[in-house]
């Protein structure tokens, strides 16, 4: 598995857009305010936010994440849209994407990074992130907001 810039793999945007609609239907579905394809296309950058990353294996997309503005918290740079394909979960891909996001934030000279999540809290706790509050997502689910000084 390799983690690369989405910029280098625009051919996976359609597949990722479908994943986003299935995972975050209240936001990206027909009645939601988001447009998955537009958001993913905006991440086709290496040097300015938003920056998209993809985990690839043998030309197959396994997962994605990006650095950009978190629409839930309005914090930036945040790790946003971290999503591992259902068939690829439990292999450490999400953890590798988190590390790659930190590396990209360093490269872009950011001093702090944020993430809001309802599922990654224990991983973020274990890896030194600081919980700074709570967030309510569009689907009315509650989660936590974390920050990491770089």
Z-matrix of the N, CA and C atoms (Angstrom, degrees):
N
C 1 1.450
C 2 1.521 1 109.07
N 3 1.321 2 115.37 1 139.30
C 4 1.458 3 121.94 2 175.66
C 5 1.521 4 109.10 3 -128.58
N 6 1.317 5 115.66 4 142.07
C 7 1.458 6 119.85 5 174.33
C 8 1.514 7 107.56 6 -103.38
N 9 1.327 8 115.04 7 123.97
C 10 1.452 9 122.25 8 -174.46
C 11 1.524 10 109.58 9 -132.50
N 12 1.308 11 115.20 10 170.34
C 13 1.464 12 120.14 11 176.50
C 14 1.527 13 109.97 12 -73.14
N 15 1.325 14 116.12 13 139.83
C 16 1.459 15 121.42 14 173.20
C 17 1.527 16 109.50 15 -58.18
N 18 1.319 17 116.41 16 -32.53
C 19 1.470 18 122.75 17 177.56
C 20 1.529 19 111.16 18 -48.87
N 21 1.322 20 116.92 19 -36.26
C 22 1.465 21 122.03 20 -177.85
C 23 1.527 22 113.28 21 -85.72
N 24 1.327 23 117.41 22 -3.86
C 25 1.473 24 121.22 23 -177.62
C 26 1.526 25 112.21 24 -138.38
N 27 1.322 26 118.39 25 53.29
C 28 1.469 27 119.18 26 -178.85
C 29 1.533 28 112.67 27 -62.70
N 30 1.311 29 117.01 28 -17.35
C 31 1.471 30 120.61 29 -179.78
C 32 1.526 31 112.69 30 -65.81
N 33 1.328 32 119.26 31 -15.02
C 34 1.466 33 121.10 32 -179.30
C 35 1.527 34 113.08 33 -93.94
N 36 1.320 35 117.23 34 -0.48
C 37 1.466 36 120.10 35 -176.27
C 38 1.530 37 112.33 36 -60.68
N 39 1.319 38 118.60 37 -41.85
C 40 1.469 39 120.37 38 -179.56
C 41 1.522 40 110.79 39 -61.22
N 42 1.328 41 116.66 40 -45.20
C 43 1.467 42 120.01 41 178.77
C 44 1.530 43 111.09 42 -63.16
N 45 1.332 44 116.75 43 -44.75
C 46 1.461 45 120.21 44 179.11
C 47 1.532 46 111.75 45 -64.41
N 48 1.321 47 117.16 46 -38.53
C 49 1.470 48 120.43 47 178.05
C 50 1.530 49 110.02 48 -60.20
N 51 1.323 50 116.71 49 -41.12
C 52 1.468 51 120.04 50 177.00
C 53 1.527 52 111.09 51 -63.68
N 54 1.326 53 117.30 52 -40.84
C 55 1.465 54 121.03 53 176.70
C 56 1.517 55 110.32 54 -60.25
N 57 1.345 56 116.74 55 -44.44
C 58 1.467 57 121.06 56 -178.29
C 59 1.527 58 111.05 57 -60.94
N 60 1.324 59 117.00 58 -43.09
C 61 1.467 60 120.76 59 179.99
C 62 1.524 61 110.11 60 -62.09
N 63 1.321 62 116.94 61 -43.36
C 64 1.469 63 120.27 62 179.86
C 65 1.531 64 111.96 63 -67.41
N 66 1.328 65 117.56 64 -40.89
C 67 1.456 66 121.57 65 -176.07
C 68 1.527 67 112.89 66 -77.01
N 69 1.321 68 115.87 67 -40.73
C 70 1.462 69 120.84 68 -174.08
C 71 1.529 70 110.56 69 -123.73
N 72 1.317 71 115.73 70 55.41
C 73 1.463 72 122.82 71 -175.59
C 74 1.528 73 113.10 72 -55.71
N 75 1.346 74 120.09 73 -40.94
C 76 1.473 75 118.09 74 179.73
C 77 1.533 76 112.99 75 -59.16
N 78 1.315 77 117.09 76 -29.50
C 79 1.467 78 120.46 77 -178.90
C 80 1.529 79 111.73 78 -94.11
N 81 1.342 80 116.78 79 -45.88
C 82 1.466 81 120.37 80 -173.68
C 83 1.528 82 114.21 81 -100.39
N 84 1.321 83 117.90 82 -7.83
C 85 1.462 84 120.31 83 179.93
C 86 1.521 85 111.86 84 -71.02
N 87 1.320 86 116.66 85 -179.08
C 88 1.467 87 122.81 86 -175.93
C 89 1.518 88 114.07 87 -55.59
N 90 1.337 89 117.21 88 -35.69
C 91 1.468 90 119.06 89 -177.51
C 92 1.537 91 112.57 90 -97.11
N 93 1.325 92 116.98 91 1.24
C 94 1.459 93 120.07 92 -178.45
C 95 1.517 94 113.08 93 -87.66
N 96 1.331 95 116.47 94 164.87
C 97 1.460 96 120.71 95 -177.32
C 98 1.531 97 114.33 96 -81.52
N 99 1.337 98 117.71 97 -13.23
C 100 1.461 99 120.29 98 -173.93
C 101 1.515 100 114.07 99 -91.95
N 102 1.318 101 114.98 100 159.91
C 103 1.460 102 122.39 101 174.24
C 104 1.524 103 106.64 102 -128.03
N 105 1.318 104 116.77 103 106.63
C 106 1.459 105 122.20 104 -174.04
C 107 1.528 106 111.77 105 -59.67
N 108 1.318 107 117.46 106 -46.22
C 109 1.467 108 120.52 107 -178.76
C 110 1.532 109 110.72 108 -61.34
N 111 1.315 110 117.13 109 -45.36
C 112 1.467 111 121.06 110 179.80
C 113 1.525 112 110.73 111 -61.80
N 114 1.340 113 116.40 112 -44.71
C 115 1.461 114 119.67 113 179.12
C 116 1.525 115 111.24 114 -62.13
N 117 1.314 116 117.56 115 -43.86
C 118 1.467 117 120.85 116 179.76
C 119 1.525 118 111.43 117 -66.29
N 120 1.315 119 117.44 118 -41.83
C 121 1.466 120 119.86 119 178.63
C 122 1.525 121 111.38 120 -63.23
N 123 1.329 122 117.38 121 -32.41
C 124 1.466 123 120.93 122 178.07
C 125 1.524 124 111.41 123 -66.73
N 126 1.323 125 117.51 124 -19.24
C 127 1.469 126 122.63 125 -177.97
C 128 1.526 127 113.02 126 -89.52
N 129 1.311 128 116.86 127 9.44
C 130 1.469 129 121.19 128 -179.89
C 131 1.526 130 110.28 129 -82.22
N 132 1.308 131 115.75 130 65.61
C 133 1.461 132 122.15 131 -179.60
C 134 1.517 133 108.93 132 -143.78
N 135 1.313 134 114.97 133 154.55
C 136 1.465 135 121.30 134 173.50
C 137 1.522 136 111.67 135 -112.61
N 138 1.337 137 116.73 136 -20.02
C 139 1.454 138 119.85 137 -167.15
C 140 1.528 139 115.25 138 -121.70
N 141 1.314 140 118.21 139 -8.91
C 142 1.467 141 120.87 140 -179.56
C 143 1.526 142 108.83 141 -142.48
N 144 1.326 143 115.22 142 144.48
C 145 1.462 144 119.56 143 179.61
C 146 1.515 145 111.39 144 -67.51
N 147 1.301 146 117.79 145 143.47
C 148 1.454 147 128.68 146 -1.53
C 149 1.536 148 112.17 147 -80.55
N 150 1.321 149 115.14 148 144.47
C 151 1.463 150 123.37 149 179.37
C 152 1.521 151 108.12 150 -118.13
N 153 1.321 152 116.82 151 121.08
C 154 1.457 153 121.40 152 179.46
C 155 1.510 154 112.23 153 -96.20
N 156 1.324 155 115.46 154 146.25
C 157 1.459 156 122.93 155 175.31
C 158 1.520 157 108.54 156 -126.02
N 159 1.329 158 115.53 157 152.13
C 160 1.460 159 121.24 158 175.04
C 161 1.522 160 109.37 159 -136.33
N 162 1.315 161 115.30 160 142.72
C 163 1.457 162 121.72 161 171.17
C 164 1.518 163 106.22 162 -93.91
N 165 1.325 164 116.09 163 123.09
C 166 1.462 165 121.77 164 -175.47
C 167 1.533 166 110.12 165 -122.95
N 168 1.325 167 114.47 166 148.21
C 169 1.459 168 120.66 167 174.81
C 170 1.523 169 107.28 168 -147.44
N 171 1.317 170 116.02 169 117.59
C 172 1.467 171 121.07 170 -179.42
C 173 1.529 172 112.17 171 50.97
N 174 1.319 173 116.73 172 49.56
C 175 1.467 174 124.81 173 178.59
C 176 1.529 175 113.93 174 64.79
N 177 1.316 176 116.69 175 14.81
C 178 1.459 177 121.51 176 178.54
C 179 1.521 178 108.56 177 -112.05
N 180 1.335 179 116.38 178 133.61
C 181 1.460 180 120.85 179 178.75
C 182 1.527 181 109.07 180 -80.20
N 183 1.348 182 114.86 181 132.98
C 184 1.456 183 121.21 182 -179.99
C 185 1.524 184 112.30 183 -107.83
N 186 1.346 185 115.26 184 -32.31
C 187 1.466 186 120.10 185 -173.24
C 188 1.520 187 109.21 186 -166.87
N 189 1.339 188 114.61 187 168.39
C 190 1.456 189 120.58 188 177.47
C 191 1.527 190 110.00 189 -149.93
N 192 1.304 191 114.74 190 159.37
C 193 1.464 192 123.43 191 172.23
C 194 1.520 193 106.39 192 -161.03
N 195 1.317 194 116.37 193 167.11
C 196 1.465 195 119.95 194 178.73
C 197 1.518 196 109.79 195 -148.93
N 198 1.312 197 114.39 196 162.71
C 199 1.458 198 122.55 197 168.89
C 200 1.509 199 106.74 198 -107.26
N 201 1.323 200 116.76 199 129.32
C 202 1.456 201 120.01 200 179.95
C 203 1.510 202 111.05 201 179.93
N 204 1.312 203 115.94 202 -159.38
C 205 1.455 204 123.36 203 178.69
C 206 1.524 205 109.58 204 -82.93
N 207 1.316 206 117.09 205 127.40
C 208 1.455 207 122.45 206 175.00
C 209 1.526 208 107.64 207 -84.91
N 210 1.324 209 117.66 208 114.01
C 211 1.463 210 120.96 209 -176.59
C 212 1.528 211 112.43 210 -68.34
N 213 1.318 212 117.77 211 -19.43
C 214 1.462 213 120.97 212 178.26
C 215 1.522 214 111.44 213 -75.91
N 216 1.336 215 116.54 214 -40.58
C 217 1.461 216 120.77 215 -173.55
C 218 1.531 217 113.67 216 -110.54
N 219 1.313 218 117.38 217 -13.53
C 220 1.466 219 123.66 218 -172.96
C 221 1.524 220 112.85 219 61.45
N 222 1.330 221 117.21 220 23.29
C 223 1.457 222 121.82 221 177.25
C 224 1.525 223 110.12 222 -95.45
N 225 1.333 224 114.80 223 141.63
C 226 1.456 225 120.27 224 178.12
C 227 1.517 226 109.81 225 -147.38
N 228 1.301 227 119.51 226 144.90
C 229 1.458 228 125.83 227 -4.83
C 230 1.527 229 110.88 228 -77.13
N 231 1.296 230 114.37 229 137.43
C 232 1.463 231 122.14 230 176.40
C 233 1.518 232 108.94 231 -120.92
N 234 1.316 233 114.69 232 152.51
C 235 1.459 234 119.78 233 169.43
C 236 1.520 235 105.40 234 -80.71
N 237 1.323 236 116.00 235 120.23
C 238 1.464 237 121.40 236 -175.62
C 239 1.527 238 109.57 237 -127.14
N 240 1.299 239 115.42 238 156.06
C 241 1.460 240 120.97 239 173.24
C 242 1.507 241 114.65 240 59.54
N 243 1.329 242 117.63 241 31.89
C 244 1.463 243 119.03 242 177.51
C 245 1.518 244 107.75 243 -74.50
N 246 1.310 245 114.90 244 117.26
C 247 1.456 246 120.43 245 -176.52
C 248 1.520 247 109.40 246 -146.50
N 249 1.326 248 115.31 247 122.64
C 250 1.459 249 122.24 248 176.14
C 251 1.524 250 107.28 249 -102.97
N 252 1.324 251 116.41 250 131.79
C 253 1.461 252 121.18 251 178.74
C 254 1.523 253 111.03 252 -55.10
N 255 1.322 254 116.61 253 143.12
C 256 1.470 255 121.57 254 -174.68
C 257 1.523 256 113.20 255 -53.30
N 258 1.312 257 117.67 256 -37.75
C 259 1.462 258 121.24 257 -177.74
C 260 1.527 259 113.07 258 -77.96
N 261 1.321 260 117.56 259 -4.35
C 262 1.465 261 120.68 260 -173.75
C 263 1.526 262 113.23 261 -119.50
N 264 1.312 263 117.31 262 7.58
C 265 1.459 264 120.95 263 -177.87
C 266 1.532 265 110.86 264 -75.27
N 267 1.332 266 114.95 265 154.91
C 268 1.451 267 120.44 266 178.43
C 269 1.517 268 114.50 267 82.50
N 270 1.332 269 117.33 268 12.77
C 271 1.467 270 121.47 269 -178.71
C 272 1.530 271 112.34 270 -112.37
N 273 1.335 272 118.03 271 7.49
C 274 1.456 273 120.65 272 179.62
C 275 1.518 274 114.30 273 84.33
N 276 1.322 275 117.21 274 9.34
C 277 1.464 276 120.97 275 -177.57
C 278 1.520 277 110.98 276 -68.67
N 279 1.322 278 117.56 277 -41.28
C 280 1.463 279 120.84 278 178.01
C 281 1.519 280 111.54 279 -62.03
N 282 1.315 281 116.77 280 -41.13
C 283 1.463 282 121.14 281 177.54
C 284 1.525 283 110.52 282 -62.99
N 285 1.325 284 116.52 283 -42.41
C 286 1.467 285 120.66 284 178.50
C 287 1.532 286 110.78 285 -63.94
N 288 1.323 287 117.37 286 -38.45
C 289 1.465 288 120.41 287 177.16
C 290 1.528 289 111.45 288 -65.36
N 291 1.329 290 117.22 289 -40.74
C 292 1.469 291 120.40 290 176.43
C 293 1.527 292 110.19 291 -57.71
N 294 1.329 293 116.41 292 -46.72
C 295 1.462 294 120.48 293 179.80
C 296 1.522 295 110.75 294 -62.33
N 297 1.321 296 117.50 295 -41.99
C 298 1.465 297 120.75 296 179.35
C 299 1.526 298 111.28 297 -64.85
N 300 1.333 299 116.88 298 -36.82
C 301 1.469 300 119.98 299 176.84
C 302 1.530 301 110.44 300 -62.97
N 303 1.321 302 116.58 301 -41.35
C 304 1.459 303 120.39 302 177.30
C 305 1.525 304 110.04 303 -62.11
N 306 1.336 305 116.53 304 -43.01
C 307 1.467 306 120.86 305 179.17
C 308 1.529 307 111.43 306 -61.12
N 309 1.332 308 116.74 307 -42.50
C 310 1.468 309 120.43 308 179.33
C 311 1.532 310 110.25 309 -67.22
N 312 1.328 311 117.35 310 -40.66
C 313 1.468 312 120.11 311 177.69
C 314 1.529 313 110.69 312 -60.42
N 315 1.337 314 116.65 313 -41.90
C 316 1.475 315 120.53 314 174.89
C 317 1.521 316 110.57 315 -58.95
N 318 1.312 317 115.79 316 -47.86
C 319 1.476 318 120.90 317 -178.43
C 320 1.526 319 111.13 318 -59.50
N 321 1.323 320 116.69 319 -36.91
C 322 1.461 321 121.49 320 179.94
C 323 1.536 322 112.16 321 -85.29
N 324 1.327 323 116.41 322 5.83
C 325 1.464 324 124.42 323 174.55
C 326 1.532 325 114.56 324 66.27
N 327 1.322 326 115.86 325 32.89
C 328 1.460 327 119.87 326 172.65
C 329 1.526 328 108.53 327 -83.43
N 330 1.310 329 116.33 328 149.56
C 331 1.462 330 121.28 329 -176.81
C 332 1.525 331 113.41 330 -105.02
N 333 1.319 332 116.68 331 -12.13
C 334 1.457 333 121.37 332 -178.06
C 335 1.524 334 107.66 333 -148.57
N 336 1.338 335 115.16 334 148.64
C 337 1.458 336 121.54 335 -179.19
C 338 1.525 337 107.98 336 -135.60
N 339 1.333 338 116.62 337 145.10
C 340 1.460 339 122.83 338 -177.12
C 341 1.524 340 110.09 339 -123.65
N 342 1.315 341 115.16 340 160.24
C 343 1.463 342 121.64 341 169.91
C 344 1.525 343 108.30 342 -155.53
N 345 1.334 344 116.05 343 137.92
C 346 1.466 345 120.85 344 172.07
C 347 1.519 346 106.52 345 -113.59
N 348 1.322 347 116.03 346 134.70
C 349 1.458 348 119.60 347 -173.14
C 350 1.526 349 111.75 348 -156.18
N 351 1.307 350 114.78 349 152.60
C 352 1.463 351 120.27 350 171.64
C 353 1.526 352 110.69 351 -110.72
N 354 1.348 353 116.89 352 -1.83
C 355 1.464 354 119.14 353 -175.29
C 356 1.533 355 114.78 354 -126.66
N 357 1.306 356 118.98 355 -17.78
C 358 1.466 357 120.69 356 -173.72
C 359 1.524 358 114.39 357 -102.00
N 360 1.317 359 117.99 358 8.70
C 361 1.455 360 120.96 359 -173.86
C 362 1.514 361 114.90 360 -53.82
N 363 1.325 362 118.53 361 -47.55
C 364 1.467 363 119.92 362 -177.24
C 365 1.530 364 111.24 363 -67.11
N 366 1.315 365 117.73 364 -37.35
C 367 1.464 366 120.77 365 176.85
C 368 1.523 367 110.63 366 -63.88
N 369 1.329 368 116.75 367 -44.51
C 370 1.461 369 120.50 368 -179.58
C 371 1.527 370 110.68 369 -65.47
N 372 1.330 371 117.53 370 -39.85
C 373 1.469 372 120.93 371 176.00
C 374 1.529 373 110.66 372 -58.55
N 375 1.326 374 116.25 373 -46.45
C 376 1.471 375 121.44 374 -177.85
C 377 1.519 376 112.91 375 -65.80
N 378 1.324 377 116.64 376 -27.17
C 379 1.466 378 119.55 377 -174.68
C 380 1.525 379 112.79 378 -101.88
N 381 1.341 380 116.90 379 16.14
C 382 1.455 381 120.45 380 170.12
C 383 1.514 382 117.29 381 91.47
N 384 1.329 383 118.68 382 6.47
C 385 1.458 384 120.89 383 176.33
C 386 1.523 385 108.68 384 -73.35
N 387 1.317 386 116.76 385 151.09
C 388 1.458 387 122.03 386 179.21
C 389 1.526 388 109.86 387 -105.57
N 390 1.321 389 115.69 388 128.34
C 391 1.464 390 119.61 389 176.22
C 392 1.517 391 107.98 390 -74.04
N 393 1.341 392 116.09 391 130.73
C 394 1.463 393 119.47 392 -177.76
C 395 1.519 394 113.83 393 -122.11
N 396 1.323 395 117.27 394 -1.21
C 397 1.454 396 118.64 395 178.96
C 398 1.506 397 112.43 396 165.40
N 399 1.323 398 113.89 397 -169.08
C 400 1.461 399 121.29 398 -179.77
C 401 1.513 400 109.61 399 -119.71
N 402 1.329 401 115.13 400 158.68
C 403 1.463 402 120.93 401 178.31
C 404 1.522 403 109.01 402 -137.47
N 405 1.324 404 115.40 403 147.80
C 406 1.460 405 121.14 404 173.59
C 407 1.524 406 106.60 405 -113.14
N 408 1.324 407 115.20 406 122.05
C 409 1.453 408 121.16 407 -176.70
C 410 1.533 409 111.04 408 -88.34
N 411 1.321 410 115.79 409 167.34
C 412 1.455 411 122.04 410 -177.00
C 413 1.537 412 112.52 411 -56.31
N 414 1.339 413 116.43 412 -32.14
C 415 1.465 414 120.04 413 -179.71
C 416 1.538 415 111.73 414 -82.84
N 417 1.352 416 116.15 415 12.26
C 418 1.460 417 124.24 416 -179.78
C 419 1.525 418 113.33 417 69.10
N 420 1.311 419 117.07 418 10.17
C 421 1.457 420 122.14 419 173.62
C 422 1.528 421 108.18 420 -78.91
N 423 1.317 422 115.66 421 147.16
C 424 1.458 423 120.11 422 177.52
C 425 1.518 424 109.52 423 -104.14
N 426 1.312 425 115.62 424 148.05
C 427 1.447 426 121.44 425 177.05
C 428 1.507 427 109.81 426 -148.42
N 429 1.314 428 114.60 427 -168.84
C 430 1.457 429 120.97 428 -177.70
C 431 1.518 430 110.31 429 -117.64
N 432 1.326 431 114.35 430 153.73
C 433 1.456 432 121.39 431 175.07
C 434 1.523 433 106.66 432 -109.71
N 435 1.330 434 115.62 433 130.27
C 436 1.460 435 122.09 434 -179.23
C 437 1.512 436 109.36 435 -121.39
N 438 1.349 437 115.28 436 156.70
C 439 1.455 438 120.88 437 173.54
C 440 1.515 439 109.13 438 -136.68
N 441 1.318 440 113.82 439 155.88
C 442 1.453 441 120.97 440 179.05
C 443 1.527 442 107.58 441 -139.64
N 444 1.336 443 116.23 442 122.72
C 445 1.464 444 119.48 443 173.85
C 446 1.511 445 107.87 444 -78.91
N 447 1.322 446 115.22 445 133.24
C 448 1.471 447 119.52 446 -176.41
C 449 1.521 448 111.45 447 -97.67
